[in-house]
Amino acid sequence: MQDIIGYADNASKDVLKRSERQTFIVYNAITVGNRMSKLEEANILTDTLYWVCVAGG
């Protein structure tokens, strides 16, 4: 499991995406259970984004 460096909302995601030495993956804690449809998952992802830093990315 990768360490979670932090999380960001839609307003700050662009700043994180500009990082050249780290890879940020969009991760949504609500959909971990994978119990909802793809449409519902997509709607939630546009509302709440979590950024997980992968070391050495």
PDB file of N, CA, C and O in Angstrom:
ATOM      1  N   MET A   1       0.846  -1.196   0.000  1.00  0.00           N
ATOM      2  CA  MET A   1       0.000   0.000   0.000  1.00  0.00           C
ATOM      3  C   MET A   1       0.881   1.244   0.000  1.00  0.00           C
ATOM      4  O   MET A   1       1.797   1.372   0.812  1.00  0.00           O
ATOM      5  N   GLN A   2       0.588   2.163  -0.927  1.00  0.00           N
ATOM      6  CA  GLN A   2       1.359   3.387  -0.997  1.00  0.00           C
ATOM      7  C   GLN A   2       0.915   4.355   0.099  1.00  0.00           C
ATOM      8  O   GLN A   2      -0.257   4.389   0.475  1.00  0.00           O
ATOM      9  N   ASP A   3       1.856   5.129   0.600  1.00  0.00           N
ATOM     10  CA  ASP A   3       1.516   6.137   1.603  1.00  0.00           C
ATOM     11  C   ASP A   3       0.741   7.272   0.953  1.00  0.00           C
ATOM     12  O   ASP A   3       1.090   7.736  -0.132  1.00  0.00           O
ATOM     13  N   ILE A   4      -0.300   7.708   1.619  1.00  0.00           N
ATOM     14  CA  ILE A   4      -1.079   8.834   1.105  1.00  0.00           C
ATOM     15  C   ILE A   4      -0.413  10.124   1.561  1.00  0.00           C
ATOM     16  O   ILE A   4      -0.375  10.434   2.752  1.00  0.00           O
ATOM     17  N   ILE A   5       0.110  10.870   0.593  1.00  0.00           N
ATOM     18  CA  ILE A   5       0.800  12.111   0.917  1.00  0.00           C
ATOM     19  C   ILE A   5      -0.201  13.196   1.303  1.00  0.00           C
ATOM     20  O   ILE A   5       0.041  13.989   2.213  1.00  0.00           O
ATOM     21  N   GLY A   6      -1.322  13.216   0.599  1.00  0.00           N
ATOM     22  CA  GLY A   6      -2.324  14.219   0.895  1.00  0.00           C
ATOM     23  C   GLY A   6      -3.473  14.096  -0.073  1.00  0.00           C
ATOM     24  O   GLY A   6      -3.466  13.232  -0.949  1.00  0.00           O
ATOM     25  N   TYR A   7      -4.469  14.965   0.081  1.00  0.00           N
ATOM     26  CA  TYR A   7      -5.600  14.925  -0.826  1.00  0.00           C
ATOM     27  C   TYR A   7      -5.899  16.340  -1.300  1.00  0.00           C
ATOM     28  O   TYR A   7      -5.547  17.324  -0.650  1.00  0.00           O
ATOM     29  N   ALA A   8      -6.558  16.410  -2.450  1.00  0.00           N
ATOM     30  CA  ALA A   8      -6.822  17.727  -3.013  1.00  0.00           C
ATOM     31  C   ALA A   8      -8.207  17.776  -3.618  1.00  0.00           C
ATOM     32  O   ALA A   8      -8.722  16.762  -4.089  1.00  0.00           O
ATOM     33  N   ASP A   9      -8.805  18.938  -3.607  1.00  0.00           N
ATOM     34  CA  ASP A   9     -10.107  19.103  -4.240  1.00  0.00           C
ATOM     35  C   ASP A   9      -9.888  19.556  -5.683  1.00  0.00           C
ATOM     36  O   ASP A   9      -8.749  19.709  -6.124  1.00  0.00           O
ATOM     37  N   ASN A  10     -10.966  19.765  -6.403  1.00  0.00           N
ATOM     38  CA  ASN A  10     -10.854  20.126  -7.805  1.00  0.00           C
ATOM     39  C   ASN A  10     -10.076  21.421  -8.033  1.00  0.00           C
ATOM     40  O   ASN A  10      -9.449  21.592  -9.079  1.00  0.00           O
ATOM     41  N   ALA A  11     -10.113  22.320  -7.071  1.00  0.00           N
ATOM     42  CA  ALA A  11      -9.460  23.614  -7.238  1.00  0.00           C
ATOM     43  C   ALA A  11      -7.937  23.495  -7.237  1.00  0.00           C
ATOM     44  O   ALA A  11      -7.255  24.302  -7.869  1.00  0.00           O
ATOM     45  N   SER A  12      -7.403  22.506  -6.542  1.00  0.00           N
ATOM     46  CA  SER A  12      -5.947  22.410  -6.419  1.00  0.00           C
ATOM     47  C   SER A  12      -5.336  21.249  -7.182  1.00  0.00           C
ATOM     48  O   SER A  12      -4.116  21.083  -7.162  1.00  0.00           O
ATOM     49  N   LYS A  13      -6.141  20.444  -7.851  1.00  0.00           N
ATOM     50  CA  LYS A  13      -5.598  19.274  -8.548  1.00  0.00           C
ATOM     51  C   LYS A  13      -4.615  19.657  -9.650  1.00  0.00           C
ATOM     52  O   LYS A  13      -3.642  18.941  -9.887  1.00  0.00           O
ATOM     53  N   ASP A  14      -4.863  20.789 -10.332  1.00  0.00           N
ATOM     54  CA  ASP A  14      -3.979  21.198 -11.410  1.00  0.00           C
ATOM     55  C   ASP A  14      -2.564  21.504 -10.896  1.00  0.00           C
ATOM     56  O   ASP A  14      -1.575  21.262 -11.587  1.00  0.00           O
ATOM     57  N   VAL A  15      -2.492  22.033  -9.687  1.00  0.00           N
ATOM     58  CA  VAL A  15      -1.186  22.330  -9.103  1.00  0.00           C
ATOM     59  C   VAL A  15      -0.424  21.036  -8.868  1.00  0.00           C
ATOM     60  O   VAL A  15       0.775  20.955  -9.133  1.00  0.00           O
ATOM     61  N   LEU A  16      -1.124  20.024  -8.369  1.00  0.00           N
ATOM     62  CA  LEU A  16      -0.477  18.749  -8.114  1.00  0.00           C
ATOM     63  C   LEU A  16      -0.051  18.074  -9.411  1.00  0.00           C
ATOM     64  O   LEU A  16       1.000  17.435  -9.467  1.00  0.00           O
ATOM     65  N   LYS A  17      -0.875  18.218 -10.463  1.00  0.00           N
ATOM     66  CA  LYS A  17      -0.569  17.588 -11.739  1.00  0.00           C
ATOM     67  C   LYS A  17       0.694  18.156 -12.373  1.00  0.00           C
ATOM     68  O   LYS A  17       1.291  17.512 -13.236  1.00  0.00           O
ATOM     69  N   ARG A  18       1.109  19.352 -11.960  1.00  0.00           N
ATOM     70  CA  ARG A  18       2.298  19.969 -12.535  1.00  0.00           C
ATOM     71  C   ARG A  18       3.593  19.400 -11.946  1.00  0.00           C
ATOM     72  O   ARG A  18       4.687  19.723 -12.408  1.00  0.00           O
ATOM     73  N   SER A  19       3.461  18.558 -10.932  1.00  0.00           N
ATOM     74  CA  SER A  19       4.660  17.961 -10.345  1.00  0.00           C
ATOM     75  C   SER A  19       5.305  17.021 -11.350  1.00  0.00           C
ATOM     76  O   SER A  19       4.642  16.129 -11.878  1.00  0.00           O
ATOM     77  N   GLU A  20       6.596  17.212 -11.621  1.00  0.00           N
ATOM     78  CA  GLU A  20       7.283  16.424 -12.637  1.00  0.00           C
ATOM     79  C   GLU A  20       7.980  15.196 -12.075  1.00  0.00           C
ATOM     80  O   GLU A  20       8.316  14.277 -12.822  1.00  0.00           O
ATOM     81  N   ARG A  21       8.196  15.173 -10.788  1.00  0.00           N
ATOM     82  CA  ARG A  21       8.959  14.067 -10.205  1.00  0.00           C
ATOM     83  C   ARG A  21       8.096  13.048  -9.463  1.00  0.00           C
ATOM     84  O   ARG A  21       8.603  12.052  -8.948  1.00  0.00           O
ATOM     85  N   GLN A  22       6.804  13.303  -9.414  1.00  0.00           N
ATOM     86  CA  GLN A  22       5.910  12.376  -8.721  1.00  0.00           C
ATOM     87  C   GLN A  22       4.694  12.088  -9.580  1.00  0.00           C
ATOM     88  O   GLN A  22       4.233  12.947 -10.332  1.00  0.00           O
ATOM     89  N   THR A  23       4.184  10.888  -9.464  1.00  0.00           N
ATOM     90  CA  THR A  23       2.996  10.501 -10.209  1.00  0.00           C
ATOM     91  C   THR A  23       1.802  10.507  -9.267  1.00  0.00           C
ATOM     92  O   THR A  23       1.820   9.864  -8.218  1.00  0.00           O
ATOM     93  N   PHE A  24       0.753  11.248  -9.657  1.00  0.00           N
ATOM     94  CA  PHE A  24      -0.441  11.315  -8.826  1.00  0.00           C
ATOM     95  C   PHE A  24      -1.564  10.512  -9.460  1.00  0.00           C
ATOM     96  O   PHE A  24      -1.861  10.663 -10.645  1.00  0.00           O
ATOM     97  N   ILE A  25      -2.171   9.675  -8.672  1.00  0.00           N
ATOM     98  CA  ILE A  25      -3.257   8.824  -9.142  1.00  0.00           C
ATOM     99  C   ILE A  25      -4.571   9.281  -8.509  1.00  0.00           C
ATOM    100  O   ILE A  25      -4.649   9.506  -7.301  1.00  0.00           O
ATOM    101  N   VAL A  26      -5.596   9.411  -9.343  1.00  0.00           N
ATOM    102  CA  VAL A  26      -6.900   9.778  -8.818  1.00  0.00           C
ATOM    103  C   VAL A  26      -7.484   8.567  -8.092  1.00  0.00           C
ATOM    104  O   VAL A  26      -7.621   7.489  -8.670  1.00  0.00           O
ATOM    105  N   TYR A  27      -7.818   8.756  -6.845  1.00  0.00           N
ATOM    106  CA  TYR A  27      -8.335   7.662  -6.033  1.00  0.00           C
ATOM    107  C   TYR A  27      -9.535   8.155  -5.236  1.00  0.00           C
ATOM    108  O   TYR A  27      -9.464   9.173  -4.547  1.00  0.00           O
ATOM    109  N   ASN A  28     -10.622   7.428  -5.338  1.00  0.00           N
ATOM    110  CA  ASN A  28     -11.823   7.848  -4.617  1.00  0.00           C
ATOM    111  C   ASN A  28     -12.166   6.825  -3.541  1.00  0.00           C
ATOM    112  O   ASN A  28     -12.485   5.674  -3.840  1.00  0.00           O
ATOM    113  N   ALA A  29     -12.095   7.260  -2.293  1.00  0.00           N
ATOM    114  CA  ALA A  29     -12.299   6.347  -1.173  1.00  0.00           C
ATOM    115  C   ALA A  29     -13.709   5.774  -1.139  1.00  0.00           C
ATOM    116  O   ALA A  29     -13.927   4.662  -0.657  1.00  0.00           O
ATOM    117  N   ILE A  30     -14.659   6.539  -1.651  1.00  0.00           N
ATOM    118  CA  ILE A  30     -16.054   6.098  -1.579  1.00  0.00           C
ATOM    119  C   ILE A  30     -16.304   4.876  -2.468  1.00  0.00           C
ATOM    120  O   ILE A  30     -17.187   4.071  -2.171  1.00  0.00           O
ATOM    121  N   THR A  31     -15.538   4.729  -3.555  1.00  0.00           N
ATOM    122  CA  THR A  31     -15.798   3.651  -4.500  1.00  0.00           C
ATOM    123  C   THR A  31     -14.924   2.423  -4.268  1.00  0.00           C
ATOM    124  O   THR A  31     -14.903   1.511  -5.095  1.00  0.00           O
ATOM    125  N   VAL A  32     -14.205   2.392  -3.150  1.00  0.00           N
ATOM    126  CA  VAL A  32     -13.327   1.258  -2.871  1.00  0.00           C
ATOM    127  C   VAL A  32     -14.108  -0.051  -2.853  1.00  0.00           C
ATOM    128  O   VAL A  32     -13.629  -1.077  -3.334  1.00  0.00           O
ATOM    129  N   GLY A  33     -15.304  -0.005  -2.299  1.00  0.00           N
ATOM    130  CA  GLY A  33     -16.122  -1.211  -2.232  1.00  0.00           C
ATOM    131  C   GLY A  33     -16.560  -1.702  -3.602  1.00  0.00           C
ATOM    132  O   GLY A  33     -16.962  -2.857  -3.745  1.00  0.00           O
ATOM    133  N   ASN A  34     -16.488  -0.837  -4.616  1.00  0.00           N
ATOM    134  CA  ASN A  34     -16.845  -1.177  -5.993  1.00  0.00           C
ATOM    135  C   ASN A  34     -18.256  -1.745  -6.068  1.00  0.00           C
ATOM    136  O   ASN A  34     -18.499  -2.721  -6.779  1.00  0.00           O
ATOM    137  N   ARG A  35     -19.189  -1.136  -5.335  1.00  0.00           N
ATOM    138  CA  ARG A  35     -20.556  -1.647  -5.286  1.00  0.00           C
ATOM    139  C   ARG A  35     -21.535  -0.787  -6.072  1.00  0.00           C
ATOM    140  O   ARG A  35     -22.744  -1.012  -6.026  1.00  0.00           O
ATOM    141  N   MET A  36     -21.007   0.204  -6.798  1.00  0.00           N
ATOM    142  CA  MET A  36     -21.913   1.060  -7.549  1.00  0.00           C
ATOM    143  C   MET A  36     -21.591   0.989  -9.037  1.00  0.00           C
ATOM    144  O   MET A  36     -20.513   0.547  -9.435  1.00  0.00           O
ATOM    145  N   SER A  37     -22.532   1.427  -9.838  1.00  0.00           N
ATOM    146  CA  SER A  37     -22.342   1.374 -11.285  1.00  0.00           C
ATOM    147  C   SER A  37     -21.250   2.327 -11.738  1.00  0.00           C
ATOM    148  O   SER A  37     -20.860   3.231 -10.999  1.00  0.00           O
ATOM    149  N   LYS A  38     -20.754   2.121 -12.961  1.00  0.00           N
ATOM    150  CA  LYS A  38     -19.716   2.991 -13.502  1.00  0.00           C
ATOM    151  C   LYS A  38     -20.198   4.434 -13.608  1.00  0.00           C
ATOM    152  O   LYS A  38     -19.420   5.368 -13.413  1.00  0.00           O
ATOM    153  N   LEU A  39     -21.472   4.614 -13.914  1.00  0.00           N
ATOM    154  CA  LEU A  39     -22.017   5.971 -14.031  1.00  0.00           C
ATOM    155  C   LEU A  39     -21.992   6.676 -12.683  1.00  0.00           C
ATOM    156  O   LEU A  39     -21.593   7.837 -12.588  1.00  0.00           O
ATOM    157  N   GLU A  40     -22.418   5.970 -11.647  1.00  0.00           N
ATOM    158  CA  GLU A  40     -22.401   6.553 -10.306  1.00  0.00           C
ATOM    159  C   GLU A  40     -20.974   6.845  -9.873  1.00  0.00           C
ATOM    160  O   GLU A  40     -20.698   7.865  -9.241  1.00  0.00           O
ATOM    161  N   GLU A  41     -20.064   5.928 -10.223  1.00  0.00           N
ATOM    162  CA  GLU A  41     -18.665   6.110  -9.851  1.00  0.00           C
ATOM    163  C   GLU A  41     -18.099   7.354 -10.537  1.00  0.00           C
ATOM    164  O   GLU A  41     -17.382   8.138  -9.915  1.00  0.00           O
ATOM    165  N   ALA A  42     -18.419   7.529 -11.805  1.00  0.00           N
ATOM    166  CA  ALA A  42     -17.928   8.684 -12.555  1.00  0.00           C
ATOM    167  C   ALA A  42     -18.463   9.985 -11.973  1.00  0.00           C
ATOM    168  O   ALA A  42     -17.738  10.977 -11.901  1.00  0.00           O
ATOM    169  N   ASN A  43     -19.716   9.985 -11.561  1.00  0.00           N
ATOM    170  CA  ASN A  43     -20.304  11.186 -10.971  1.00  0.00           C
ATOM    171  C   ASN A  43     -19.613  11.560  -9.667  1.00  0.00           C
ATOM    172  O   ASN A  43     -19.397  12.739  -9.384  1.00  0.00           O
ATOM    173  N   ILE A  44     -19.271  10.559  -8.886  1.00  0.00           N
ATOM    174  CA  ILE A  44     -18.601  10.833  -7.612  1.00  0.00           C
ATOM    175  C   ILE A  44     -17.178  11.313  -7.847  1.00  0.00           C
ATOM    176  O   ILE A  44     -16.701  12.211  -7.154  1.00  0.00           O
ATOM    177  N   LEU A  45     -16.491  10.713  -8.832  1.00  0.00           N
ATOM    178  CA  LEU A  45     -15.116  11.109  -9.105  1.00  0.00           C
ATOM    179  C   LEU A  45     -15.014  12.567  -9.523  1.00  0.00           C
ATOM    180  O   LEU A  45     -14.015  13.226  -9.232  1.00  0.00           O
ATOM    181  N   THR A  46     -16.034  13.078 -10.201  1.00  0.00           N
ATOM    182  CA  THR A  46     -16.000  14.479 -10.603  1.00  0.00           C
ATOM    183  C   THR A  46     -16.286  15.397  -9.423  1.00  0.00           C
ATOM    184  O   THR A  46     -16.019  16.597  -9.481  1.00  0.00           O
ATOM    185  N   ASP A  47     -16.827  14.827  -8.357  1.00  0.00           N
ATOM    186  CA  ASP A  47     -17.203  15.626  -7.197  1.00  0.00           C
ATOM    187  C   ASP A  47     -16.105  15.626  -6.131  1.00  0.00           C
ATOM    188  O   ASP A  47     -15.840  16.650  -5.500  1.00  0.00           O
ATOM    189  N   THR A  48     -15.478  14.478  -5.940  1.00  0.00           N
ATOM    190  CA  THR A  48     -14.465  14.354  -4.896  1.00  0.00           C
ATOM    191  C   THR A  48     -13.265  13.591  -5.423  1.00  0.00           C
ATOM    192  O   THR A  48     -13.383  12.425  -5.799  1.00  0.00           O
ATOM    193  N   LEU A  49     -12.113  14.242  -5.452  1.00  0.00           N
ATOM    194  CA  LEU A  49     -10.901  13.590  -5.954  1.00  0.00           C
ATOM    195  C   LEU A  49      -9.878  13.456  -4.832  1.00  0.00           C
ATOM    196  O   LEU A  49      -9.615  14.398  -4.085  1.00  0.00           O
ATOM    197  N   TYR A  50      -9.307  12.252  -4.739  1.00  0.00           N
ATOM    198  CA  TYR A  50      -8.229  12.033  -3.780  1.00  0.00           C
ATOM    199  C   TYR A  50      -6.956  11.737  -4.566  1.00  0.00           C
ATOM    200  O   TYR A  50      -6.984  10.986  -5.540  1.00  0.00           O
ATOM    201  N   TRP A  51      -5.857  12.320  -4.149  1.00  0.00           N
ATOM    202  CA  TRP A  51      -4.602  12.143  -4.874  1.00  0.00           C
ATOM    203  C   TRP A  51      -3.644  11.322  -4.036  1.00  0.00           C
ATOM    204  O   TRP A  51      -3.326  11.654  -2.894  1.00  0.00           O
ATOM    205  N   VAL A  52      -3.198  10.238  -4.646  1.00  0.00           N
ATOM    206  CA  VAL A  52      -2.258   9.368  -3.950  1.00  0.00           C
ATOM    207  C   VAL A  52      -0.919   9.449  -4.665  1.00  0.00           C
ATOM    208  O   VAL A  52      -0.837   9.245  -5.876  1.00  0.00           O
ATOM    209  N   CYS A  53       0.103   9.741  -3.925  1.00  0.00           N
ATOM    210  CA  CYS A  53       1.422   9.863  -4.516  1.00  0.00           C
ATOM    211  C   CYS A  53       2.097   8.503  -4.570  1.00  0.00           C
ATOM    212  O   CYS A  53       2.180   7.806  -3.559  1.00  0.00           O
ATOM    213  N   VAL A  54       2.580   8.126  -5.749  1.00  0.00           N
ATOM    214  CA  VAL A  54       3.312   6.875  -5.896  1.00  0.00           C
ATOM    215  C   VAL A  54       4.808   7.188  -5.916  1.00  0.00           C
ATOM    216  O   VAL A  54       5.309   7.845  -6.829  1.00  0.00           O
ATOM    217  N   ALA A  55       5.494   6.712  -4.911  1.00  0.00           N
ATOM    218  CA  ALA A  55       6.922   7.019  -4.796  1.00  0.00           C
ATOM    219  C   ALA A  55       7.687   6.488  -6.000  1.00  0.00           C
ATOM    220  O   ALA A  55       7.442   5.373  -6.464  1.00  0.00           O
ATOM    221  N   GLY A  56       8.597   7.283  -6.492  1.00  0.00           N
ATOM    222  CA  GLY A  56       9.402   6.869  -7.629  1.00  0.00           C
ATOM    223  C   GLY A  56       8.668   6.955  -8.954  1.00  0.00           C
ATOM    224  O   GLY A  56       9.137   6.415  -9.956  1.00  0.00           O
ATOM    225  N   GLY A  57       7.536   7.620  -8.975  1.00  0.00           N
ATOM    226  CA  GLY A  57       6.747   7.710 -10.178  1.00  0.00           C
ATOM    227  C   GLY A  57       7.387   8.575 -11.244  1.00  0.00           C
ATOM    228  O   GLY A  57       6.822   8.741 -12.326  1.00  0.00           O
TER     229      GLY A  57
END
